[in-house]
Amino acid sequence: MLRVGAAGLFGMGLPLADLLARQARAAEDGQQPQRDVSIIILFLKGGLSTIDTWDLKPDAPAEFRGPFQPIDTNVPGIRIGEHLPLCAGQLDKFSLVRSFGHRNSDHGPADHYMLTGYHPLAGFNPTLSPNNQRPSHGSIVARKLGPRGSVPPYVCLPRLHPSAGAAYLGAAVAPLVVEADPNSPNFAVPDLTPPMAIRSDRLAARKELRDEIDRFRKSGETAGNKNAQAVGTFQQKAFELMTSAAARAAFDIHEEPDKLRETYGRNSLGQACLMARRLVEAGVRCVTIDHTNWDTHDNNFNVLKNDLLPLLDRGMATLLTDLSDRRMLESTLVVVTGEFGRTPRINPNAGRDHWGPSFTVALAGGGIQGGRVVGKSDARAEKPDGNPYGPEDLAATMYRLLGINPDEEFYTPEGRPVKIANNGRVMSELL
């Protein structure tokens, strides 16, 4: 190889350094480098008021700026809201995209947009759960990267977000839904363990008997029945989880020291963040945390100050510190967002309403450089100042960091090709 590098490759004048450089450029142009990154999506359902948290406007008129004041962070020149002091001390670990926004200010469609990268089409029904017209980020990660060991690749907690489904990718990459509050003293994942009265050998025998009885599923009639196939997939997944010691251990939050649980916060959001760290550590590739309710139409400032922001501040800051201390932050992408922001102008009920045109997204780990601010909003946070990023770009950036080609296509049941990411731009300022 040294001789080739010095003399050129087969007389073509391609020294080794140039050859490696070309390979690197080819990887940047399409072929993704092999990465082993997981992702935690902390979704603040209802819409976080980012003008009161990540992007304050202290010089705006009073009817816009509100009563909260900005404070310094551990990164000189970057200031955030006073009610996120713990996050302010961790800002070197995460970055803020302040030039972010999209065109929809309705909960259901905006949820779908942010959790898939695709704006919903005509006929979208937000009352369904799941309601996906396009696969969620977690299902795409599960499809492309597959499971690590016996733990599921994609988990939703403490419940299924309506837009967190697999759409046409099918049951095999649907999320495992915890359906339980990890802050509960008696927290356990329903049906994860078989009844204590059934020995493992009897459980295996029952599975064999079920497989024998259900052998007709392989017939032509049932092969064309997608619902029957889905049931079979979920049965198999359920059995694998019930018989997996690794899966049971991953979900056993009671094994965590009480001191660490207190540091995360003894509340649903804090314990969900801790559970997400446990799951990623065990091999889960994507965890989506659905936390509600951030829809502060009324009494916005009191609700944020006394209820919501202390939970977010403690849970998010501790998650980043814990991942960093365990040397997991570089291999774990953390995305903190809601479906939109809140109106810059305060309404008559001392609240803020839905606002999709401009808000801020926070990202950390997984290749994201901490301590940066990308773009800015205008003087009243009504719109991004300059060329904004949106859900398509967030999706493209996440997939690039996970080693997934955002331009690759899946096919719908009708045979229509659909890109993994909808022509999004990678937010290169973060990398």
Salt bridges, closest charged atoms under 4 A:
ASP36 OD1 - ARG148 NH2 2.72
ASP36 OD1 - ARG285 NH1 3.42
ASP52 OD2 - ARG352 NE 2.87
ASP55 OD1 - LYS57 NZ 3.51
ASP55 OD1 - ARG98 NE 3.83
ASP72 OD1 - ARG79 NE 3.03
GLU82 OE2 - HIS83 NE2 3.93
ASP111 OD2 - HIS161 NE2 3.45
ASP201 OD1 - ARG199 NE 3.10
ASP211 OD2 - LYS207 NZ 3.12
ASP211 OD1 - ARG210 NH2 2.93
GLU212 OE2 - ARG215 NH1 3.47
ASP214 OD2 - ARG210 NE 3.93
GLU256 OE2 - ARG277 NH2 2.74
GLU256 OE2 - ARG278 NH1 2.73
ASP258 OD1 - ARG266 NH2 3.45
GLU262 OE2 - ARG266 NE 3.47
GLU281 OE1 - ARG277 NH2 2.92
GLU281 OE2 - ARG326 NH1 3.26
ASP290 OD2 - ARG159 NH1 3.75
ASP295 OD2 - HIS107 NE2 2.99
ASP295 OD1 - HIS297 NE2 3.02
ASP295 OD1 - ARG342 NH2 2.93
ASP295 OD1 - HIS354 NE2 3.17
ASP322 OD2 - ARG277 NH1 3.00
ASP322 OD1 - ARG326 NE 2.80
GLU339 OE2 - HIS107 ND1 2.77
ASP353 OD1 - HIS297 ND1 2.74
ASP385 OD2 - LYS376 NZ 3.71
ASP393 OD2 - ARG425 NH2 3.36
ASP407 OD1 - LYS419 NZ 3.95
GLU408 OE2 - LYS144 NZ 2.71
